[in-house]
C-alpha cells in the first residue's frame, strides 16, 4: 500500500510533465505557422511601401489619397484608359497629389519623371508598358514611342495639385499620347469598368490584420486549454 501511495502521485506528475511539453509544442507550432502566413502577406506591403506600384499591378489608374478625385472624374478616366487598352495602348496612370501618395519615397514628390522611372521598374516585369505619372509639376512617362515621348513637353500641365485637376490633365494626356502612338481612342466607353482605386494596398493590409488577429485568438484558445488541463490534473 505504501508503495502504491508513493508511486501513484509520481506517475501523475510524470504524465502531467509529459503532457505539458506536448501542449507547449502545439502552441508554439500554431503560433509559428500563423506568424509565417502573416509575414507572407505582410512582406510585399512592408518591403514595397509604394502604393501606386501595388494598385497598378491590377488596375489602370492610381488615384491620390487626398485631395480625392470625384467619382464622376474617376469614371471618365477609367473609361478612357479602358478604351486606350482596347485600341492597343494599355497605359497605366498614377496621379500623385502629395508626398503621402509616394509611400516610403516622398523625396520623389515634385519629380514626375524620376518617379516614373522608379514606378516603371516596379510594374514592368517582362516588357515595358506605357506609363504616365501626373503631378502638379507636370508629367513623367515611360514605355512610350519616340513621337509620343516628344509630345509630352507640349501637354498642358495640371491647373493645380487638386485631385480633379490631375485627373483632367491625365485625361487629355492619355487621349493625345494614344493618338501619337498610333492607337487613337475611338470611344471612351464611359460606364465600362477599367478599374481604378482611390487608395493603394488597403486590402493587403486588411488581410494582414485579420491573420494576426486569428493567430492571437488561436494562441489564446490553446493557452486556455493548457490551463484547464493543468487544473484538472492537479492533485486536490
N, C-alpha and C positions, 0 to 999 in steps of 0.2 A: 504493500500500500504506500509506504514511504517512497519507494522507487517511482510509483505512478505519479504521486503528487509532485515529485521533483521534476520528472520528465515532462509531465503534462504542460506546464507553463512554458518550459523551454521549447517544446515543439510548437506551441502557439506563437512564441516570439520569433522562432526561426521562420515559420510560414509567413508571418507578417513582414519580416525583414526581406523575404524573397519577393513578396508582392509589391512592396514599395519601390524597389528599383525598376520593376516592370512598368508600374504606373508612371513613374517619373520619366522613364524612357519613352513611353507612349506620348506623354505630354510634350516632351522635347521634340519628338518626331513630327507631331502635328504642327507645333509652332514653327518648326524649321521649314516644313512644307508650305505653310501659309506665308511665311516670310519670303520664300523663294518665288512663289507665284506673285506676291505683291511687288517684289522688286522687278520681276519680269515685265509687269505692266508699267511700273513707275520709271523703269530705266530710260525708255525713249523720251518721256516727258522731262525727266531731270537732266538727261545728257544733252538734249537738244536745246530747249529753252528759247526757241524761235517759233512763236505762234503761227506765223504765216506758212512756214515750211510744213507744219503738221496739217493745216487746213487744206493747202493747195495740193496735197497728195490725192485728195478725193473730191475737191471742189474746184470751181473755176475762178472764184473770187474770194479774197480775204478782205473782210470789212473791218474798219477800225473799232476799237472798244469804245472810245469816246473822243470827240463827239460822234454819235452814231449816224449811220446813213438811214434815211427814211425807208420804210418798207416799199413804197412805190418806186423809188430810185433803185433799190436793190433788185426789184423785179425786172426793171428795164435793163439794167446792166447784166443781170444773169441771162436774160433772153438774148442780148447782143453777143455775149461770149458763146452761148449755145449755138447761135446762128453762125458765128465765125467758125466754130468747130465743124459744123456740118458742111461749111464751104471749104474745108481743108486747112483751116488756120486755128488750131486748138490752143489759143493763147490763155495764159494764166495771168491774173491781175492781182496785185497786192496794193491796197490803199492804206497808207501809213499816215496817221494824223498826229501821233505823239510818240515819244520815246517808249512809252509803255507797249506799243504795238510791236516793238522790236525785241521784247523779252530781255535776254541777257546781253544783248549787243546794242544798248541805247546810244552808244557813241556814233553809230552809223545814221542817226537821225539827221536829216538835212543833207544827206549824201545819197540820193536815189540811185545813182549809177553804181556806187560802191556796194550798196545793199543788194542791187540786182545781181551783181556778180556772186555775192555770198549766197543769196537765195537760190540762184540757178544751180549751184553745186549741191544744194540740199534736196532739190526736187527733180533734177535731171540725172537719171542713172545711166541709161543706155545711150540716148541721143539727146541733144539739146532741143528744147521746145520753146516756142515764142513765150516770152515773159515780159510783163510790163509792171513797173513799180511807179506809183504815183504819190508824190509828197507835195507839200505846198511850194517847195523849191523847184519842182519840175519833175522830169521823168528819168527813169532808168530802164534800160532794155537789155535783153539777151536773147540769143537764138533767132534773130531776125535776118532777113536778106539785106544785102548792102543798100539797096534802094530804100527799104523801109527804115533801116537804121539812120540813113541820111535825113529822112523825113522828120525824125524825132525833134531835131533842132527847130523846126518850124511850127511845132504843135503849140497851141495856146496853153500857158500854164494855168493851174487852178486859180480861181479868183481869191481863194482863201484856203486856210487849212481845215475848214469845216468838212465834215463827212460828206455832205451832199455836194459840196463844191469839188471835192476829189472825185466823186462818182461821176459828175458831169464831165469833168476833164477826161476821165478814163473812157467814158462812152465815145467821146469824139476821137480819142486816140485809137481805140480798138477799131472803129469804123475805117479811119484813114490808113492805119497800118495794115489792115486786112487787104484793102484795095491796092496799096503799094506793093504788097507781097504777091499779088496776082490772085487773090482769093476774096473778091468783093462780097460783102454781105448783101444778099438779095432781100431777105426778110428777117426782121429781128426776132420773130416768133415769140412776141411778148405773151406771157402766160405759161409758156413751157418752162419747166424747171431745169435750170442749168446747174443748180447747186451753188449756194453761197452760204456764208456763215458770218454771223455778227461777232464771233469770237473764235479763238483757236484753242484746241487742247482740252476743252471743258469736259467732254465725255471720258477721255482718258483719266483725267483727274478724279471724276466720279467713280470710275471703276477701281482706282487705287484706294479711295476712301472706303468703298464697300468691302473690298477684300481685307483691308486692315481691320475693319470692324468685325468681320466674320472670324478672322484669326483670333482677335481678342475674346470674342464670345466662346469660341471653341476652347481656348486655354482656360477661361473661367469655368466652363462646364466641367472640364476634366479635373480642375483643381477641387471643385465641389465634390465630385465623385470620390476623389482621393481622401478628402477629409472625412466623408461619411464612412468610408471603408475602414479608416483608421479608428474612428469612434466605435464602429461595430465590432472591430477585432480587439479593442482594448479590454483588459480584464476588469470586471466590476468590483 
